[in-house]
């Protein structure tokens, strides 16, 4: 299952149509557009990707309605990568965080929303710990 379908189903308590209604209400996006997030691009959809500008609204709505939804649920995990694996990090002078194909001024580290400076500090800390 792709991230969009997984999130929409979670928001609907396992029912996709109910999840579409909730996500539509939280984001202010028409229900037909929410459905299209789970369609392939060939069918006019988004290939299972929820646009980044809606992530926070969905997380806030899920928190209000006590639905277990985490920021990492918005991203597909490659099948060959174990769930607990940490991505390899390399030292870089410039860090650009890309969320759903769009450069973003924030990222999530250990479930907390952080800015670019915190991402750079986190990378430096990881490098120090690896040495």
Secondary structure, 3 states (H helix, E strand, C coil): CCHHHHHHHHHCCCCHHHHHHHHHHHHCCCHHHHHHCCCCHHHCCCCCCCCHHHHHHHHHHHHHCCCCCCHHHHCCCCCCCCCCCCCCCCCCCCCCEEECCEEECEEEECCEEEEHHHHHHHHHHHHHHHC
